Amino acid sequence: MWASYCMLAINSGLLIGIISGGIIYGISVAVGGVILVSVLICTISERHRSFVNKANLISKGKTFDEVLDLMGHETSKEKIDGKTIMVWEKRQWKGLLYGGTLTRSVKVFFDKNDKVVFVSTKNLDKPIYL
């Protein structure tokens, strides 16, 4: 995926540069495009890696406050019979060739004493870069 975005940046940069100012300008625009794409991909990937690492730290017996401090603001929260269910989700656009949007989620079940009794995860095992 990274390589295809870099090729797009190179081709676009060369085309823009050649049309507007010559081959040297085109090469510099292409290099700038590759650098920009690389920085964006690294930044986005780091956010998803951080989410996965934090989700893997949630374990049975942790308190409500510990989980909230670790994961931050939840995507959704539900309370049933004094028991709390909290969900955190993170979406990542993978591209059309890789199935579109990938949603990673963590669902944490707390008992009446606000202790974790069960953790359910979805797509945390999927690769971050592809």
N, C-alpha and C positions, 0 to 999 in steps of 0.2 A: 504494500500500500504506500509506504513512504517513497519507494522508488517511482511509482507512477505519479505521485504528486510532484516529485522533483523533476521528472521528465516534462510534465505539464508546465512547470515554472520555467524550465530551460527553453522549451519551444516557444512559449508565450513571450519570454524576455527577448529571445533572438528575433522573433517576428516584429515585436514592437520596436526594438532597437534598429533593425535593418530598415524598416519603413521610415522611422523618424530621424535617424542620425548615423547610420553606418554600422559596420560589424563590431567595432570596438565598443560602441555604446550598447549594442545588443548583447554582447558577452557580459558586460558589467551588470546590465539589468537582469540577465539570466542568473548570474551568480548571486545577486541580491535576492532574487526570488527563491532560490534554493535555500539560502540562509534563513529567510523569513519562514518558509514552509517547515524547515527543520526545527526552528524555535517553537512554532505553534504546535507541532506534533509532540515535542518533548514536554511542553507545558500541559497540554491536555492529558497526555499519558500519565504524567506524575500525579495529577488529581485523581485519576482512576486507580492508580497503584496505591495511593494513600487510602482511598476508600476501602479497597480490598484488604489491605494490611490491618486497618482498624477493625473491620468486620471480623477478621480472623482472631482478634484478641477478645471478643465477647465469649464468655463461657458461663456455664451453669453456676449459679451462686452469686454472681456479681449483682450489685445493687442498682436500682433505677438511676440514681445520681451518677454512679460510675459509668454506666452505659451512655447516659446523656452527655457527660463530659467528654467521653471518647468519640462519639459519633456526631455530636452537634444536634441541630434542630431536625426533628423527624419529618418525613414526608406525610405520614398519616398516623393517627393514634385512635385507638378504640378501647373502650372500657366495658367489660361484660362481667356481671356478678362480682364486682370488686377486683377483677383481674384485668391487667392492662396488656394490650397488644400494640407494639409500635413497629412501624415499617420505615426503612430508609431505602431510597432508590437513587440510582445514578444511571443516566442514559448516555450512550456513546454512539455517535454516527460512525459506522464501519465502512460505508460505501456500498454501492449497489451490488458489487460483485461478492460482498461478504454478508449479504442478508439485510442491509439497511441499518436500523437502529438496534443496538443491543442494550437491554436493560438489566443491570445488576441490582439485586435487592437483598436486604437482610430483614427478616421478620423475627422480632424478639418477643417472647411470651413471659410475662411477669406474674408471680402469684400475688396473693393478697398482702403479703409482707414486702412487696416491691423487690423481690429477688428473681433473677433469671431462672426459669425452669426449662425453657426450650428455645433453641435458635434454629431458624430455617433460613437457608441461603439459596439464591438463584443466580446462576451464571458467574459466580466468583472464580470459577476455574477456567473461564474462557480467556484466551490471550488478550493482553491489553493493546498490543501494537497492530495486530491484523484485524 
